[in-house]
Amino acid sequence: MTLLLPPTGGGRRSVRIEHAAMPSRLEVAGGPDVFPDWDRARDDAGALRRCVLCREEHMYRRKLLPQVTGLIVVLAFTLALLSLLGYFGGPVILGIMVVVLIADLGILLFSPESLHCYGCRAEYRDLTIGQWHKPWSRAMDRRLSKGSPTIDPDPSTDV
């Protein structure tokens, strides 16, 4: 699993964690060490149930679309515009547009998903995502942002 820590002044930092490992301390290059809380964080199948950084139980799934997706959309609009203006037409432009459409659908269908925390905005990649995690919800985000949790770098200081 790859953990992308919440954005700070210096940008996002990432940490690679082996699937079976549950380290009590994560050394982060260019920042303070993080002490994840693995208690009740995974279910029996190994899927993440809650955020190990802020202990938030509400998380959402999101598709990781590669940067080439934007290029394909621009290419599709350009081909449609050239066809409408009469520069190209007939079966050639239709065939090219079908190829672009198939490429775009392939990217959308086979793009991996990531898991995001509503509370601290941490991102988890390359892991099993449970079916109970739903896509992002504006209402859930608004409800949870009122009491936005912070990451405690050292949970031993809890009183």
C-alpha positions in Angstrom: 0.0 0.0 0.0 1.2 3.5 -0.7 0.1 6.2 1.8 0.1 9.8 0.6 0.1 12.0 3.7 -2.2 15.0 3.8 -0.9 18.1 2.0 1.2 20.5 4.1 3.2 23.6 3.2 5.8 21.5 1.5 3.4 19.4 -0.6 2.4 15.7 -0.3 4.8 13.1 1.0 4.3 9.4 0.4 5.3 6.3 2.3 5.3 2.7 1.0 3.9 0.1 3.4 4.1 -3.6 2.8 0.6 -5.2 2.7 1.1 -7.5 5.7 3.2 -5.1 7.8 1.6 -2.8 10.3 4.5 -0.6 11.5 4.0 1.5 14.6 6.2 4.2 13.2 6.6 5.5 9.6 9.7 7.4 8.8 8.8 10.2 6.4 11.5 11.9 4.3 11.4 15.7 4.8 9.0 15.6 7.7 8.3 14.3 11.1 7.7 10.6 11.7 4.1 9.4 11.8 2.7 6.9 14.3 -0.3 5.2 12.6 -3.0 3.6 14.7 -3.7 0.1 13.3 -6.2 -1.0 16.0 -9.4 -2.0 14.2 -8.1 -0.3 11.0 -8.4 -3.5 8.9 -11.2 -6.1 8.5 -10.7 -9.9 8.3 -10.0 -9.7 4.5 -7.3 -7.0 4.9 -9.3 -4.1 3.6 -8.8 -0.8 5.3 -11.9 0.2 7.4 -10.7 3.5 8.8 -7.8 6.0 8.5 -4.7 5.0 10.4 -3.6 8.6 10.8 -6.6 10.4 12.2 -8.8 7.4 13.1 -11.7 8.7 10.9 -14.1 5.9 9.9 -15.7 7.7 7.0 -13.6 7.3 3.8 -14.4 7.4 0.1 -13.1 5.8 -3.1 -11.9 7.6 -6.2 -10.7 6.6 -9.6 -7.1 7.4 -10.4 -7.3 8.8 -13.9 -3.9 9.1 -15.7 -2.9 12.4 -17.2 -3.4 11.0 -20.7 -7.2 11.2 -20.2 -7.2 15.0 -20.7 -5.2 14.6 -23.9 -7.8 12.1 -25.2 -10.7 14.4 -24.4 -9.0 17.3 -26.2 -8.3 15.0 -29.2 -11.9 13.9 -29.3 -13.2 17.6 -29.3 -10.6 18.5 -32.0 -11.7 15.6 -34.2 -15.4 16.5 -33.8 -14.6 20.2 -34.5 -12.6 19.3 -37.7 -15.5 17.1 -38.8 -18.1 19.8 -38.2 -16.1 22.4 -40.0 -15.8 20.1 -43.0 -12.0 19.6 -43.0 -12.4 15.8 -42.6 -15.3 13.6 -43.1 -16.6 10.2 -43.9 -15.4 6.9 -42.7 -11.8 8.0 -41.9 -12.8 10.5 -39.2 -15.5 8.1 -37.9 -12.9 5.4 -37.6 -10.5 7.6 -35.7 -13.2 8.8 -33.4 -14.2 5.2 -32.6 -10.5 4.4 -31.8 -10.4 7.5 -29.5 -13.7 6.5 -27.8 -12.4 2.9 -27.2 -9.2 4.2 -25.7 -11.1 6.6 -23.4 -13.5 3.8 -22.3 -10.5 1.5 -21.7 -8.8 4.1 -19.5 -12.0 4.7 -17.5 -12.8 1.0 -17.0 -9.3 -0.2 -16.1 -8.0 2.8 -14.0 -7.2 1.8 -10.4 -9.0 3.2 -7.4 -7.7 4.9 -4.3 -9.1 5.4 -0.8 -9.3 8.9 0.7 -10.0 10.1 4.2 -12.7 12.7 4.7 -11.0 13.9 7.9 -7.3 14.4 7.2 -7.3 14.1 3.4 -4.8 11.2 3.4 -4.8 9.0 0.3 -4.3 5.2 0.2 -3.2 3.5 -3.0 -2.5 -0.1 -4.1 -4.7 -1.7 -1.5 -7.9 -3.8 -1.3 -10.9 -1.4 -1.0 -14.0 -2.7 0.8 -17.3 -2.5 -1.0 -18.8 -0.4 1.8 -16.6 2.5 0.9 -18.7 4.7 -1.4 -17.6 7.5 -3.8 -17.1 11.1 -2.5 -20.3 12.7 -1.1 -20.6 16.5 -0.7 -23.1 16.1 2.1 -20.8 13.7 4.0 -17.8 16.0 3.4 -19.7 19.0 4.7 -21.0 17.2 7.7 -17.5 15.9 8.7 -15.6 19.1 7.9 -17.3 20.9 10.9 -15.2 19.0 13.3 -12.1 18.3 11.1 -9.6 16.1 12.9 -5.9 16.7 13.0 -3.1 14.2 12.8 -1.3 13.7 16.1 2.2 12.8 15.2 2.7 11.1 18.6 -0.4 9.3 20.0 1.5 8.6 23.3 0.9 12.2 24.3 -2.9 11.6 24.4 -4.3 12.6 27.8 
